[in-house]
């Protein structure tokens, strides 16, 4: 993050259990949520200088969380998400999308939103059913 000059980073598949915030060195702090140390987990890494700007941390599930920051008078909502992959049960997929929609709808109009997520989308020749959204051409 330091080398690439990234101040805010959403991470998925953290595989850390708990609902915490840890300084991770090099001037960065990780806010995360996970219920199982073997799978899932989401987080947001902030440059330490922005930690004091955090107004709210909403840990919805091990697949969705958000942080609200005020930076120079602008309200910024950072949402980190991790969608279930193809092999997961339909119920788990529906729960993820429901949680994500709920978080997005809770953000007041006029506030900025950044979503950093692994949506586990698939492109390529084997893609079926979402032709209007995902084409058959992708990076191989």
C-alpha positions, 0 to 999 in steps of 0.5 A: 500500500505504501509503495503504491500510495494507497491510503484505503484498501478493502480486503476479503478472505482475511480468515481472521476470527473476531471483530477488531482493529489492529495496527499492522505496521508501516503506518496502517490499521486493519479493521476486520470482521470474521466468524471463522478462521478458516474461511471468509472474512472482510476488512478495511485497511486505513493509513493511520492518519485517517483512523481518527476520521472514522466515525462508524464501523458497521460489521454486518457479517463475515462477508459485508462491512463498512466504515464511515469517515469524515475527510475534509468535510466529506462523508465517505462510506467504504464498503468491503464485500466478499460474495459467495462463490459458485459452489455456495448454497443459494441461501448464502448468496441471497443473504450476501446480496440482501446484506449488501443492499441493506448497507447501501440503502442505509447510506444517506443521499449526498454521502460518498460511497466506495465499494471494494469487493470480490463479487466472484463474477465469472467471464469467459466462454463457460459463462451462462445466464448473465450474457447481458452483464458478463460477456464471453470475452475476458482476460485468459 
